[in-house]
């Protein structure tokens, strides 16, 4: 037998010996399991330990408090020494080991304060949110709301957040608006809710988002009628409505709302120091609306030779702001119309002649046709939008007949001759 054969036989013997040992251990376990019922062995239930006494529970709770307190003190010491990472580890251990205790709420709060110092504003706000939602009985609940409000204000003022506390990021005004909303949601009846709405409105107005400012201010005025910020809210809301109008020749509904807002301010706060400013704003806005009426009156008088329509809009301008410059000009043009002075000719008049004057009855018919034509334009405009078509078999709206009577149109009373 050569060396190669000897090595093979030795390895085979070792393998067989290992297999036999494993088989023996396996058979022992199964024999014990199979023979237990035969020899009358019974399965014994696990012994339950006795319930701890009240004194034992108090000792265990005190031990937990001492352990969590030691971790908290270690974390505070590390944070004061500038060892942020070790402090965070200590606070996180408290949260993991004692999640339902007051110490866990304190740990979340201290982590949030630490993240604010590192200018990780979003993460800090989230930690404060955990305290508010999971630990409503936390003794520093109001202070947590104040810290959230402070984070939103710092972002509103343009302070840059830092990624991981190291890399400066971009100013995030949108996040500030979101945080103000969350402050209101977290404590709608607290002292910071009206402040958050007012600051949100100011920021939205600065960022050219007047619609968001209007929503916040109207909520402040309607829901917090005893707030000390109510006078400022009225003034800012009037300013916001006034800023929406694009000019006297455009729609003046926002201007009308601004006037109503200033009127409410003067009526509700007659002794406020800003009442003269509100009255001046109302006078300016009414003159602004009168300019719009005069603008339309000029169109009918100087370009359409429609004296009846021009007279209507000039009178409207006078009724809106009787003492304004626009009203003064409207009165001057009305005097010319009443004296029978026709408007100056334009070059088109020399080619086609002046447009004919309309009597009161003709003017009523003209207004009625204009009303119907406007309805037809709106319907056709809606039909040009890319929207799903009508269902199969749905009736198709017939085109408007501008000569037919419109039951929704109310004819004005014709002036007596």
Secondary structure, DSSP 8 states (H G I E B T S, - for coil): --HHHHHHHHHHHHHHHHHHHHHHHHHHHHHHHHHTTTTT-------------HHHHHHHHHHHHHHHHHHHHHHHHHHHTT-HHHHHHHHHHHHHH-TTSHHHHHHHHHHHHHHHHTT-HHHHHHHHHHHHHH-TT-TTHHHHHHHHHHHHHHHHTT---EETTTEE----HHHHHHHHHHHHHH-TTSHHHHHHHHHHHHHHHHTT-HHHHHHHHHHHHHH-TT-TTHHHHHHHHHHHHHHH---TTS--HHHHHHHHHHHHHHHH-TT-TTHHHHHHHHHHHHHHHHHHHHHHHHIIIIIS--HHHHHHHHHHHHHH-TTSHHHHHHHHHHHHHHTT------HHHHHH-------HHHHHHHHHHHHHHHHHHHHHHHHHS------TT--------TTS--TT---------
